[in-house]
Structure formats: C-alpha cells, structure tokens
C-alpha cells in the first residue's frame, strides 16, 4: 500500500495557478524531501494534504484513504508539523501533548504511556513540566514532533520544520526524522529550501512555479540531465 499518493493535483488562487497537475507517490518507510523556492507551491500542497484547502482538481490518498471521500480516516493517519509553531505557549510540554491526545480520543493510562514514550524518544522528558514559551526553538520543534507521534500516524508531513533553528538543532531534528522513517516505517514528506537537510539516498521532489519538475533519488539526479543539473545547482545541492 502506498503511504501517500497525489494524482493530477491542481489549485488556483483566482487566476493564479499555484499547483499545476502535480502527481507523485511515496512508499511506507520512505523519506521524501520537497524542495523549492518560496512561491513554488509547497505550502499550498501541504494545505491540501491537511485539508485546510480543498480542490476538485486531482486526488489525494493517505494510507489508502481518499481524503475527499474519507477525510476523517485520512487525516487520522497523518502527523503534521507546520512551519509556524502551533503549541499553546502557556501550557506545559506535557499539557500540550495531553490536549492533543484528547483530541484523538486517547486518554487515561494509554495517553500517559504514549506521551511518556514520545517525550523520551525526543529526549525532552526533562522538559515535560516547562511551559512551551520557556523552551528554545529546538525544544519547541521536538515537542511538536513528539505531539504529532502520539496517535501513531502512518504519514508525517513537515513544512520547513527547522526554520529559524541553529545548525546543530536542524541537524539533530533532521537526523531524528530520517531515523523515524527507517525504524518505524513512516512515510515522510519534508518540505524545505535547505539542501543540507537532504541525504543522497532521499527521494527528491522539486517544485517550481506550481509544477513538479523533478522526482527521483538525490544521488541519481546529480548530473542526470541538464534540468536536474540546473535546479540542483540553483539550490546548492550539486556536488
């Protein structure tokens, strides 16, 4: 079963075409990087994948569920980290996770077990009682990733999750999500414009002006064609 499938997806803001006939699929356990400059259509794509926007042009399937016909089942399978933080800054780390668990119908001992496991995995158990506003940027992002794992999703969607973080924090979070895809079989779509977050073995999707211009393994795309050379060089990913 495909983890995430997008077929012939288009979206417009009035007369402006933000996405134009975009198609790709990502297998379970695969880490795919969505690369493109600002305005390429990355945020629009994420808004459609999370049903913040809807469109009749194209199809989205998440873990086998069509998001138009089975929105609740599809959305239950995804964990999301948006570019802008969505933590309640006045709540503690643990309370943020508890509230999210409750939204997914998880409570009592099960919720406590899942929360403790997520905090331990992200190495922030010692921050559980701190308010989110008192955390640094890296720990806030770790908290958001821990939160999105509470309900055991099949697909992780991360929209430029390392924006504003220092190099060490970016690397730690990028490495951890790569590990999650390998060890837990999670389908990962990681939107970024920073090529140092992408490994040679990763799947690379290059968006430009709403169109998908490249789709392949990073190592294979280097020098594979003039268009690949051009876009990888433009983003600094060329060797």
N, C-alpha and C positions, 0 to 999 in steps of 0.2 A: 504493500500500500504506500502511495506517495504521501510524504509528510505535508507538503504544501504544493498546490498546483494553481497556476494562474494562466488562463487561456483567453487570448484576444481581448485583453482588458484595456478600455479607453475611458477617459474622463475629461470633461471640459469645464472651465470657469467662464461661462458666457461663450464668447467667440474664441477664447484662448484654449488651445488643446494642451492639457497638462500631461496626459498619458495617451499614447497612440498605439493601439494594437499590441500590447505587451503580453508575451507568453513565456513561461518558464515553469519548471517543476523541481522540487528539492526532495531528495530521499530522506527517510529517517536516519539520523546519525550524521548528517552532512552539515558542515559549516559553510554557509554561502555569504559572501560579502557583496553588498550592494553599493557600488561606487559611482559617484557622480558629483559634479559641482553643485553649488546652490542653484536652485531653479530647475534642476534636472528632472524632478518629478518624484524624488524619493519620499518626501513627506506625504504627498498625495497618495502614493501607493500604500504607505503604512496606514493612512486614514481609511482607505478602502479595505485593507486586510483586517482592521479592527472595527469595521462597520461604523466609524464616525461619519464616513461618507458612504453613499450607495450609488450604484450605477446599473443600468440595464445593458451596458455595452461590455460583455465579457462574463467570465465565470471564475469564481474563486472557490477552491476546495481546501479545507483544513482537516487533516487526518481523516479523509474520506467523507467529510460533511460539506455539502454545498452551502455556502454562507447565506445565499439568498433564500433557499428553501428550509434550511435548518440552522438559523442564526444562533440559537441558544446552544445547540450541541457543538457547533463550530467554535464559538467563542469560548466555550468551556475548555477547549483543548489548547488554547494559547496562553502564554505568559508574555507580558509586554513591559518593556522599559522605554518610556518616551524620552525625547530629547530634553524636555523641560521636566524637572522633578515634580512628582505628584504626591510626595509624602505630606502628611499633616505635620507641620513643623512643631506644633505644640504638644504632640503626643510622643511618648517614648518609642524607641525602636520596637519593643515587644508589642506595645499597644497598636502601632501601625500594622504589624503583621496579624495581630488578633482580629482587628477590624476587617482586614481583607479576608481572613479565613471565614469569618462570619458571613460575609457577602456570598461566599461559595458554599454556605451551608455546613461548614466544618466547625465543630465546637467541642467543648469538654476536653477529655483526655487526648482524643485524636488531634485536636488543634494544638494542644500544648506540645505533644510529641513532634508534630510536623514543624512547628515554629522553632523548637529547640534544635532539631536536626538541621534546619535551614540556616540558623544563626551559626551553628558550629561549622557547617560546610563553608560559609563565607568568612569564617574567622572573626566574627563580631559578637560572640556570646558575651564578652566583657562589656559591650556597649548596650546591652538589652535594656537597661534602665535609664539610659540617657535620652533626652529629648532630641528629636531629629534636627532641630535648629542648632544644637550644640555640636553636631558632627561636622567633620571636614568633608570636602566634596567626595573623596574616595569612599569614605564610610557611608555616606548617603547613597551612593550608587550601589555599594554592596548590599545595603538594606533593601533597595528596590529590587535587586536581583533575587535576594532571599525571599522577598514578598511574592515575586512572580512565580516562585517554585512551590509555594505552599499547596496548591491544588493539583500538583503533579501533572503539569501540561505536557503535551507532545511536541509543541512548536514554541520556540522562543523568538520573539520579534524585538529587536533592539535598534532604536532610531538614534544614531550618533550618541551612544550612551556614555562616551568618555569626554564629551565636550567640556572644556574648562578645567580638566584634571591635569596634574603634573605627569611627567613621562613615566615615573615609577608606578603611579596609580593606574595609568592607562594600560601599562604592560601587565600588571597583576590581574586586572579585570579581563583583559583580552585573553590572557592565558587560561584563566579560570573557565571562561565560556567555551573556549576551544576544548578544554578537558571535559566539560559537561556533555558536549556533543559526542565525544568519543566514548565516554564511560556510561552515559545514561541513554544513548541513542536518540538524543533530542535533535529535532530539525531546527537549525538556527539560521535566521536571516538577520544579518548585522549591517546596518546602513552606516556608511562612513564616507568621509572625503580624505581620510588619513591612511595612506598606503602602508605605513609601517605597522598597521594593525592586521594586515592580511599576510597569511603564510603562503608559500609556493604551492602547498597541497590543497589550499582552499578553492572552492568554486567561486568564480568571479562573475558578477553581473554588472555590466557597465551601462548606466542610463545617461542619456544626453538629449536634452530638449524633448523629453517625454517618450523617447524611443529606446528600445533595448538594442544596443549596438554590439555588445559582446556577451558571450555566455560560454564559459569554459574554465578549465583549471588554470590557475595563475601561471604555473611553470610552463604549461603548454602554450599559453597566449603570448609569452615573451618572444617577440620576433616572428610569430607565426604568420603574420600578414601585415601589410602596410597600415591598415586601420588599427590593428592591435598595437603595433609599434607606436603609432601616433598617440592613442589615448593613454597607454601605459606611460609613455614619456611625458605627456601633459600632466599626469597626476604624480609623477615622480616614482612610479613603480618599475620603470625599466632598469635593467641591470647596469 
